[in-house]
Amino acid sequence: MVKKMRHLWFLPGPMGEEPDYLAPVPRAQVAETSVINDWLAAQASDAARLARVAGRLGSLDDRLRRGPEGWRHRLAQIEAADLSWLVGDRVGLDRLALWMSLRLSGADDDMAALARVGWAVRRLTGGPGPQDSLGAFLDRRDPENITDDAEPFAGRAAGWSDLMQAADDLHPIARACMGFHLWSSAGLGHQGDQMEAAVTAARIAASEGKGVVFAPLAMGGAGGIRASGPPAMRLRRWLDGMEAAALTAMRHLDDIEAWSARSETIMMSLSGKTPPALRAVLTEWPLVSAPMAEKLTGASRAAVQRNLTWMEQKGLIRELTGQGRFRMWRALN
């Protein structure tokens, strides 16, 4: 049942409408009903696929609920980095890791892009979702000197949120897809808007989960967020992308779980607090540098470097960068 909402200016009116003769409020309500009904029809036409994807997400939710907290952070970094490439920011996992852990950046780094991908990791890791307050979730608010003819951000955000609430007959995965594709037309777009839209949708899609914080999408490639075609086509691509991403996330967890068990067995002969702390860091972070490990474990640089060298010799980790400075290691499966 579609709820009555405020006027949502960004929605198109029905075909054949005569704007000179119809009052604005009834027209908006018709448009809102029509848009939601289009997505309800798309959901009904792909119910089997939606059920399968919901099942995949449920399996990931169960896996994360039973796993260590570091798994969530690991997947959030991978998803945010992949998403940054899809939206054009192109922030790699190595740059993201140094920025998130040490606030280090290179001379050629785009600071705005790093800030966006860092925001994405934080929002994909936890905290209140967009349904509580979209403005707070996005860290966006109206400027004090807003002009009289400008539509306030608070109003645009409220209009989009009203539409999402009215679409409560949609499954969260389908509702997230609708919200993503209406983002720019709702006037919420600015630089980085695709990143914001995708992260918001990822949280909405997983809003019923207990272990999973977000529904992965970027790990499945760019197809899921391609914006073309009618709602049925967009939803099908969204579902295909989310299914591929969920399977990729599960494979990541399989690999890191197997690595954790193997590394614990091999490192049993080592004493002290540094080896288990270092294993935990390598589980939580896809790429790790010695300064990162020093800060995150609280161990000395010498102890960290000694253990990293030992782990590399035992085939547990691999150095990727080949550089003398800011060398990065990853768990070797």
Salt bridges, closest charged atoms under 4 A:
GLU17 OE1 - ARG27 NE 3.17
ASP46 OD1 - ARG49 NE 3.20
ASP46 OD2 - ARG236 NE 3.00
ASP61 OD2 - ARG65 NE 3.95
ASP62 OD1 - ARG65 NH2 3.00
ASP62 OD2 - ARG66 NE 3.09
GLU69 OE1 - ARG72 NH1 2.93
ASP89 OD1 - ARG116 NH2 2.88
ASP109 OD1 - ARG95 NE 2.71
ASP139 OD1 - ARG123 NH2 3.06
ASP162 OD2 - ARG6 NE 2.28
ASP168 OD2 - LYS3 NZ 3.25
GLU196 OE1 - ARG140 NH1 2.77
GLU196 OE2 - HIS190 NE2 3.17
ASP240 OD1 - ARG49 NH1 2.63
GLU243 OE2 - ARG52 NE 2.86
GLU243 OE2 - ARG56 NE 3.27
ASP254 OD1 - ARG63 NH2 2.71
GLU257 OE1 - ARG63 NH2 2.76
GLU284 OE2 - HIS73 ND1 3.40
GLU294 OE1 - ARG301 NE 2.62
